Amino acid sequence: MTQTFMPTVRTPEELRRLQLDGLRWTVRHAYEGSGFYRHRMDEAGVGPDDIRTLDDIRRLPLTTAADLRDGYPFPLLSVPLERVVRIHSSSGTTGKRKILAYTRKDIEDWTHFFARCYEMAGVGPGDRVQIAVGYGLWTAGVSFQAACEAVGAMAIPVGPGNLDMQCQFLVDLEPNVFCCTASMALLLAEEVERRNLRDRVKLRTVIQGSERCSEAMRNRIQELLGVEHVFDITGMTELYGPGAGLDCHQHQGIHYWADYYLLELLDPRTLKPVADGEIGEMVVTTLRKEGAPLIRYRTRDLTRALPDPCPCGSVLPRHDRILGRDDDMFVYRAVNVYPGQIDEILSEVPGVSSEYNIVLERRFGRDFMTIYVERDPAGDPLKDEAVEAAVAHRIKSHILVSAEVKVVDYASLPRSEKKSKRVFDKR
Ligand code: ZN
């Protein structure tokens, strides 16, 4: 590949210097350009001149989704409207939409770091990329396409759904890369199997985003499509859109573009930083965004930092996969527990399916947790007891809490088309 989209910095120290420059620029830009930010910072008694080190970020006030909605239709806008060349909106379900404004430079920056995702996934000239994500106001298929063209690959912008056309193009145009959501990847994989197209499909890479995907689901996608790599791509509209990070070929966590945004992980209750390796809410601060910069924006998404250097050698730091939303968190015997942690543990134990319920009860003045998990369709009921013990043991050793585990018949727990309710708190 001739052009690289990777950062020019080589060491963590250089990266930190670049980040400090970006932070100082952003705080000044937002303070001078946005009445909202200026007011918030004045209230907090902090201004652009107070940002001398990266740690000074903690002096800045947090921003939330409510702030974005309150600022409708152009929240956080820090440039004159004449400089805005595009807007996108997040598909919020309640109240006012969150609309984000982009300058020309924002769009170029977005394309640049998104191209980095393709580069990290090994996609470049000669590759053909079938893009099966939505285009338009709510979703940003356009960014998948612009970055694909930037790395010199061929874009096949089919858009979402339409399995007939997806399958036809997979066979006729022989793309080797497929971009989609995780559920779309699974749908497609099962369709390819149903139509017996596996031998005629030349895919080797799937880049999938925007939802949590269990290890079992990922393996199934990989196996049915016969692809070498399934990459997770992160991003959200507030932070430009998709393309904010990707796991490398080692698949040991997501590299995120720390030269474009700072990531803090905070305890969602105390808003204090969590210790390295502990789960926290992702709070992001952009370093170059002009139109609608983010300062300490609470994403509600949960993950943990992976502070060790990646075997791939990249200077770009890593976080774990997204483990859920902090609205899903519950406190059990003084420990923060996230359904995503239970997901992870269940996917490591053979004999269970991905479906489970967590019931929390209070008995004799103490909290009790029972996890009902479905037996794998091919599982043996005689092994239930051993499976229950294995899950309970893993929960104890990984989350440091005790839970009773009950294996139930496959398909006996309620299913939902939308997000399933998994936690039943009866305390
Ligand atoms: Zn890596």
Residues whose N, C-alpha, C, O or C-beta is under 5 A from the ligand:
A	BS01	ZN	C248 Q250 C310 C312 S314
